[in-house]
Amino acid sequence: MLLHILMLTGGLILLTIGAEYLVRGAISLANRLGMPPLLIGLTVVGFGTSMPELLVSLQAALGGAPAIAVGNVVGSNTANILLILGVAAVISPIAARIPNLKRDLVMMLVAAVVMLGLGWWGVVNFWLGLTSFAVLAAYLSWVTHTDRRRMTEEEAELVVKLAGWKEAVFILGGLGALFIGADLLIDAATAIARSFGISEAVIGLTIVAVGTSLPELATSVVAAFRRHAEVALGNVVGSNIFNILGILGITAMVVPVPVESSMALFDIPFMLAVSVALIALILATGRISRGAGVAMVAVYTGYVAWLF
């Protein structure tokens, strides 16, 4: 058991470090290729920070643990809203002053509804995965062409240029750490679940989901302490769109992913309800207060306790 806990911890550390270095190397490469900051933020950073979820879901699906693959996506989205935004809001209230936020919130809601439909269908096959990914690609293309080209403080941070050799080391080393970390995490999580008699779905919805969301959590906490808590909101909305349409879509294109009935009946509707509640809160108040943040963390704690 101790070995599995060490493997789990090591996997989480490698996923976090790997994502960080992969994103830095990829941003440098994108700058070298002349990509605009907006496109870098939407594609390179979006996919880079979602790489832990992607590799974990792929490894789980290919390894015969589809419940972990789906639970990772659903659980990450739920944790993103309740845990990550909740913690960020407790540190510093979040003002919803992101340009085109309503558009992105609508897309996040669409992705959540798509996940609900996939859960009711019972399996995400190649064609459903391809369609989901195509929707994501179309959305990113539309956003790229409609958003104003402006260099904000956040976009300025995307202008990173490394030496060629360092760029290659960051990208290859980051990918290597992600692959090894995902493998360790899945093996350890599956073994721990079986030894305690816990379902793989619950492990995917909790430990694996929070573990693969650590890059987003770290980014959001740092942003909140710097009084830029709205960055956390943008990260969460973007990540939730990527997780369903991109991560699950790509995974299903590689191998069909069945969805457990228990997840389709409770966990996915709960994720959708949480998404709707977030949108309603933002539209009604224009912010996420500290009190709301505390309530969100409390709801997440109760949800995890109920699962176990």
N, C-alpha and C positions, 0 to 999 in steps of 0.2 A: 504493500500500500504506500509506504514511504517513497519508493521508487516512482510510483505513478504520480504522486503529488509533486515530486521534483521534476518529472517530465512535464507535467501540466504547467508548473511555474516557468520552467525553461522555455516551453513552447510560447507562452504568453509574452515573455521577455523578447524572444527572437522575433515574434510577430510585430511587436511595437517598434523595435530597433530597425527591423527590415523595412517596414513601411516608411519610417522617417528618412532613411537613407535613399530608398528608391524614389521617393517624391523629390528629394533635393537633387538627385542626379537627373531625373526625368525633366524637372523644370529647367535645369541648365541646358540639357539637350534641346528642349523646346525653344529656349531663347537662342541657342546657336542656329536653329532652323528658321528663326524669325517669326515664330508664332506670337500673336498678340496676347497680352496678359489675360484678357477676358476668356479667350479660348483655352489658355493654359489652365486657368482656374476651373473651368467647367469640365475639361477632359482629363488632363494630366493629374491635377490634384484630386479631382473627384474619383477617378479610377485608382489612383495611387493609394489614397486613404482607405479605399474599399477593397484593396488587394487581400488583406487578412480574411475578410468575409468570403471573398471569391475562392481563395485557395482552400480554406477550411471546408466550404460547402462542396467544392469539387472533390476533395480528398474523401469527405464523408460519403458522398453519393457513390463514388467509384469503389469505396471500401465496404459497401453494403450497409451503410448507416444513413439512409435517406432522411430519417427523422431528425438527425443532427443537422443535416443540410438545410431543411426547411425551418427547423427551430432556430437555427442561427440567424436566418433572414428575418423571421417574424420577431424573435426575441430581441435582435439588434434594434429594429425599428421601435419597439416598445420601450426599450432601455434608452434609446436616443432621446425620446420625448420626455419620459417621466424621470429618468435618472440623470442624464446629462444636462438637459435644459433645467431640471429642478435644481441640481447642484449649482449650476452657473447662476441661476436666478437668486439663490440663497446668498451667494457671494456678492453679486451685483445685479440689481433689477435689470431686466432686459427690455429695451425699448424697440418696438417693431418698426424701425426706420430704414429698413433695407429696400433699395429700389426694386420695383417689380416683385415684391414679396407676395402679394396676393396671387399673382400668376403662378409662382412656384408652389404656394400652398395648395392651389387648385390641382396642380400636377401631382403633388404628394397625395392628395385625397384620391385622385384617379388611380394612382399606383396601388393604394390601399384597397380600393374597390376591386381592382384587377386581382389582387391577392386573395380577396374573399371569393371571387368567382373561380379561381384556380383551386381553392380549397374545396369548394362544392363539387367541382369537376372530379377531383380525387387524384389526379396525376398531371404533372407538368411534362408534356412530351416535347419532342424536337420542334414541332411546328408552333406550339404555344410559346416555347422559349424564344424561337426566332422572331415571332411576332412581337413579344415583349421587348426584345432587344432593339427591333426596328423602330418601335414607338419611342424608346429612349433616344436613339440616334436622330430621329426626326425632331424630337423636342430640343435636343442640344443644338441641332442645326438652326432651328427657328430662333432659339435664344441668342445664338451667336450673331445672327443677321439682324435681329430687332433691337438688341441692347445698344445703348449709346457707348461709343468708344471713349472712355474716360479713365484716366490714371488715378485711382483712389489710393489711399495709404496702404490698403490691403493688397491691391494689385501691384504696387511698387515693390512689395516684399517678394513678388513672384519673379522679379528680375534678378536671377541668380546665374552667375557664370563661373564655372569651375574649369580647371585645367582638363584637357582631354582625357588623360590617364585617370585622374581622380573621378571624373564623370563616369567612366566605364566601371571603376571599382565600386562606386556608390550604387550604380544600377544593377550590376551583376551580383555584388555582395548583398544588396538589399533583397533581390529576388531569391538568392540562395538562402538567406536567413528566413524569408517568408515560407519557402517550401519546407525547410527543416522544421520550423516552428509549427506550421500547420500539421505536419505529420506527427510530431510529438504530442500536440494538443489533442488531436483526434484519438490517437492510441490511448492516451492517458484518460481522457474523458470517458471513452467507451468502457475501459476497464473499471474505472471508479463507479460508473453507473451500474454495471453488472454486479460488482461486489456488494453494493449497498441495495440492490434490488430496485434502483431508480430507473425509470424509463429513459431511453436515449432522447426522447422528445423533450423531457424536462431538462436534461443536461444541456441540450442544444439551445433551449429557450432561456437558460440562465447563465451557467458558467461559461459556455462557449460564446454565447451572444455578447455578454459583457466583456469577455476577454478580447474578442475581435473588435469591439468598439473602443478599446483603450486609446487608440490614436485620436479619435474624436473627443473622448473624455479629456485627455491631456490638453488638446488644443483649446477646448472650451473653457477649462479651468484657468489656463494661462490668460486667455482673452478676458475672462471675467475679472481676474485680479488687476488687469491693465485697464479696467473700465471700458472694455470694448466687448461687453457681453453679447451684443447683437451678432457678433461673429459666430457665437455658438448656435444661434437660431439659424443662420444661413447654412452652417455646416450640417446641422441636423436635417433640415428640409432637403438639402441636396443629397445627403447620405441615404435618407429613406427612399428617395426616388431611385437612386442607383441600386440599392439593395434588391428591390423587388424586380424592377425591369432589367437591370444589368446583371447582377450576381445570380439571381435565380434563373434568369433567361439564358445566360451563358452555360450555367450548370446543366440545365435541361437540354441544351443543344448537344452536350457531350454524352449525357446519359439521362433517360427518363427518371423523373423524381416523383414518387408517390407521396401524397399528403395524408397523414393519419387523420382519421375521422374526429378524434378528440381535439386535435389542433384546429380542424376546420370548423368545429362546433363552438369552441370557446376562445382559444388563443388568437386566432385571426380576427374574429369579430371584436375581441377586446382591443387589439391593435388598431382596428378601424375606429372604434369608439374613442380611443385616446387621441387619434389623429383629428377626429371631428371636434373633440373638446378643446384641443389646442387651437384650432382655427377659430372656434367660437370665442375663446378667451381673447385672442388677438384682435378679432373684429370688434368685440364689445369694449375692450379697454385700451387696445393699442400697445399693451405691454404685458410682461410677466413679472409680477411683483415678488418680493421675498416671501410673502405669505403664500402665494400660489406655488412658489418653488418648494416650500416646505410640504405643502399638501401633495405635490407631485411625487416627491421622494417617499412620502408616507404611503401613497397609493401603490407605488412600485414595490416597496417593502412588503406590503400586504399581499400583493400579487405573487411575489416569489415565495412567501411563506405558505400561501394557499397551494402553490404547485408542489411543494415538498411535503 
